[in-house]
Amino acid sequence: MNDPYLNELRGEFEGYSNQLKKLKKKLLKTNSTEQQAKIVKQIDSIANKMEANQRQSVKVTKSRIKELKTKSKK
């Protein structure tokens, strides 16, 4: 399904994934427990954003499918 809003959500999700990869590398390199704690909080925050993004994507996809079914019945 090619939908501008879904494409935008997909792009945001990919951005979050890239951020997580960078944070993972930082986490593995640092020895400071304070720095590690900050990175873990950032990872948790991004994970929550990713979950919200996925929920929104599912809602929009279901809505679009419902619209298509409604249009095809007419």
C-alpha positions, 0 to 999 in steps of 0.5 A: 500500500503506497500511502504518504502518511504510512511512508512517513511513519515508515521513515520515522521508524527507520530513523529510530532504528538507526538511532538505536544502532548508534546508541548500542555502539556507544553503550558498548564502548563506554565504561562509565556507569553514569553514561551507560544509564543515560544511554539506556534511558535514551534507548528506552525512550526511543523504544517507546516512540517506536512502539507508538509509531507501530501502533499508529501504523497498524491503526492507519493501515486498518483504516485504509483497508476498511476504506478500500473495502467500503469503496469497492462495495459501492 
